[in-house]
């Protein structure tokens, strides 16, 4: 993981050095390196929480509870009714905190721009849509773009995606990720699906940069709506990742 994303750290350091010089001249360039900070947040936390639920209110409450449990990167899927409003509310509630909220299931350039206007700090798609990536790069927003085969993975990387989302993962699982990463170890890959506290170490051992996790956390509070269970599930997952990174 460190090898595949170490270029991000190097680039961000150069930008930080530039920012220091700019501040001395009274110039603010926060927007220039915000993208790299988001990528580092995903790398350092080791995961993105995929929030795909039935209502905006449930999504907001679950996301807030997950943040309380230590989650630092959350994807709010546009399949949720009122998803953009959820992103707006979350970015307002956690303003100033080191948490990145992104939009998921972003399928075209229009959805990308709408998500950015709502405050999304990264965009996620299940497939390669070059226009989505172009819009995101135009405004220095991080992207996680879906692919499965080696050809798709390389095309996605060549299109300018910052991280490649390995999707779907249930069929091939960890052995497939390991096989794909053998020749493509330079590509930061994030599997979405099939990741648990029990096997997260095996995913990282296979070489992934970070993992996507969903219902194990987001639906932990069902059916009684106890959000403390979501917070507990988030803490458990973050602890599992911390053990892997030791």
C-alpha positions in Angstrom: 0.0 0.0 0.0 2.8 2.4 0.9 4.6 1.7 -2.3 1.6 2.2 -4.5 0.5 5.5 -2.9 3.9 6.9 -1.9 3.9 9.2 -4.9 0.8 10.9 -3.5 2.7 11.7 -0.3 5.6 13.1 -2.3 3.3 15.2 -4.4 1.5 16.5 -1.4 4.7 17.4 0.3 5.8 19.5 -2.7 2.4 21.2 -2.6 2.7 21.8 1.1 6.1 23.4 0.5 4.5 25.5 -2.1 1.7 26.4 0.2 4.2 27.6 2.8 5.8 29.9 0.3 2.4 31.1 -0.9 1.3 31.9 2.6 4.4 34.1 3.0 3.1 36.0 -0.1 -0.4 36.1 1.2 -1.8 33.5 -1.3 -4.1 30.7 -0.3 -4.0 27.5 -2.3 -5.9 25.1 0.0 -8.0 23.8 -2.9 -4.9 22.8 -4.8 -3.9 20.0 -2.4 -7.3 19.2 -0.8 -7.5 16.3 -3.3 -4.3 14.8 -2.1 -5.3 15.1 1.5 -8.5 13.2 0.8 -6.5 10.4 -0.9 -4.2 10.3 2.1 -7.2 10.1 4.4 -8.4 7.0 2.6 -5.0 5.5 2.6 -4.3 6.2 6.2 -7.7 5.0 7.5 -7.5 2.0 5.1 -11.2 2.0 4.2 -14.2 3.8 2.7 -17.6 3.2 4.3 -20.2 2.6 1.6 -23.5 4.1 2.8 -26.3 2.6 0.6 -29.5 2.8 2.6 -33.3 3.3 2.0 -33.7 6.9 3.2 -31.8 10.1 3.6 -32.5 10.3 7.3 -31.2 6.8 8.0 -28.1 7.5 5.9 -27.4 10.7 7.8 -27.8 9.1 11.2 -25.8 6.0 10.2 -23.0 8.1 8.7 -22.8 10.2 11.8 -22.7 7.2 14.1 -19.9 5.6 11.9 -17.8 8.8 12.2 -18.2 8.5 16.0 -16.7 5.0 15.7 -13.6 6.3 13.8 -14.6 6.0 10.1 -12.9 8.8 8.2 -14.0 8.3 4.6 -17.6 7.8 3.7 -19.3 7.3 0.3 -22.9 8.4 0.2 -24.5 6.6 -2.8 -26.7 8.6 -5.1 -29.2 5.7 -5.1 -30.4 7.1 -1.7 -33.3 9.5 -2.2 -32.0 13.0 -1.3 -28.4 11.8 -1.3 -27.0 15.2 -2.2 -28.8 16.8 0.8 -27.2 14.1 3.0 -23.8 15.1 1.8 -24.5 18.7 2.4 -25.7 18.0 5.9 -22.8 15.8 6.8 -20.2 18.3 5.4 -21.8 21.0 7.5 -22.0 18.9 10.6 -18.4 17.7 10.5 -16.9 20.9 9.1 -13.3 21.3 10.4 -13.0 17.7 11.3 -10.7 15.3 9.4 -13.5 13.4 7.7 -14.0 13.1 3.9 -17.5 12.6 2.5 -17.9 11.4 -1.1 -20.7 10.6 -3.5 -21.1 7.1 -4.9 -22.8 5.6 -7.9 -21.7 8.6 -9.9 -22.5 7.5 -13.5 -21.9 10.6 -15.6 -20.5 14.2 -15.7 -23.8 15.8 -14.7 -24.0 13.7 -11.5 -20.3 14.4 -10.9 -20.9 18.2 -11.0 -24.0 18.0 -8.9 -22.1 16.0 -6.3 -19.2 18.4 -6.2 -21.7 21.3 -5.7 -23.2 19.5 -2.8 -19.7 19.3 -1.2 -18.5 15.8 -2.1 -14.8 15.5 -1.6 -14.4 12.4 -3.7 -16.5 10.6 -6.4 -17.0 6.8 -6.7 -18.4 4.9 -9.7 -19.0 1.2 -10.3 -17.7 1.4 -13.8 -15.4 3.6 -15.9 -17.0 6.8 -17.1 -14.3 9.1 -18.5 -16.5 12.2 -18.2 -17.0 11.7 -14.5 -13.3 11.6 -14.0 -12.7 14.6 -16.3 -15.2 16.7 -14.3 -13.6 15.6 -11.0 -10.1 16.3 -12.2 -11.2 19.7 -13.5 -12.1 20.7 -10.0 -9.4 18.7 -8.2 -11.7 16.2 -6.7 -10.5 12.6 -6.0 -12.0 9.7 -7.9 -12.4 6.0 -7.2 -13.5 4.4 -10.5 -14.8 0.8 -10.9 -13.1 -1.9 -12.9 -12.7 -5.7 -12.8 -10.5 -7.2 -15.5 -6.8 -6.3 -16.0 -7.8 -4.4 -19.2 -10.5 -2.4 -17.4 -8.1 -1.7 -14.5 -5.5 -0.2 -16.8 -8.0 1.7 -18.8 -9.4 3.2 -15.6 -5.9 4.2 -14.4 -5.1 5.7 -17.8 -8.3 7.7 -17.7 -7.0 9.5 -14.6 -8.7 7.7 -11.7 -6.9 8.2 -8.4 -7.9 4.8 -7.0 -9.4 1.8 -8.9 -12.4 0.2 -7.3 -12.3 -3.6 -7.8 -15.9 -4.4 -8.4 -17.7 -6.8 -8.1 -15.4 -8.8 -5.7 -17.6 -11.5 -4.4 -16.9 -13.8 -7.4 -13.1 -13.7 -7.4 -12.5 -12.6 -3.9 -9.0 -12.4 -2.3 -7.4 -14.9 -4.7 -8.5 -12.8 -7.7 -7.3 -9.6 -6.2 -3.9 -11.1 -5.4 -3.6 -12.5 -9.0 -4.5 -9.1 -10.6 -2.1 -7.2 -8.3 0.8 -9.4 -9.1 1.4 -7.6 -12.5 -0.4 -4.4 -11.5 1.1 -3.7 -8.1 1.6 0.0 -9.0 -2.2 0.6 -9.3 -3.9 1.5 -6.0 -6.9 -0.9 -5.8 -9.8 -0.8 -3.4 -12.1 -3.9 -3.3 -15.8 -3.2 -2.7 -17.6 -6.2 -1.3 -16.8 -9.2 0.8 -14.5 -7.5 3.3 -15.0 -8.4 6.9 -13.1 -7.9 10.2 -12.1 -11.6 9.9 -10.6 -11.3 6.4 -9.4 -7.7 6.1 -5.9 -8.8 6.9 -5.9 -11.2 4.0 -7.1 -8.4 1.6 -4.2 -6.2 2.6 -1.8 -9.1 2.4 -3.0 -9.5 -1.2 -1.8 -5.9 -1.9 -4.9 -3.7 -1.9 -4.4 0.0 -1.0 -7.6 0.2 1.0 -11.0 -1.6 1.3 -14.6 -0.8 0.9 -17.0 -1.9 3.7 -20.8 -1.5 3.8 -23.7 -3.4 5.4 -21.5 -4.9 8.2 -21.4 -1.4 9.6 -24.3 0.5 8.0 -26.9 -2.0 8.9 -25.6 -2.9 12.3 -28.3 -0.8 14.0 -31.2 -2.6 12.4 -34.0 -3.5 13.1 -34.3 -1.4 16.3 -32.5 1.7 15.0 -29.8 1.6 17.7 -27.1 3.8 16.3 -24.7 2.8 19.1 -24.4 -0.6 17.4 -23.2 1.2 14.2 -20.6 3.0 16.2 -19.5 -0.2 17.9 -19.3 -2.0 14.5 -17.2 0.9 13.1 -14.8 0.8 16.1 -14.4 -3.0 15.6 -13.6 -2.6 11.9 -11.1 0.2 12.5 -9.5 -1.9 15.2 -9.1 -4.8 12.8 -7.4 -2.6 10.3 -5.1 -1.1 13.0 -4.0 -4.6 13.8 -3.1 -5.3 10.2 -1.1 -2.1 9.9 1.1 -2.7 13.0 
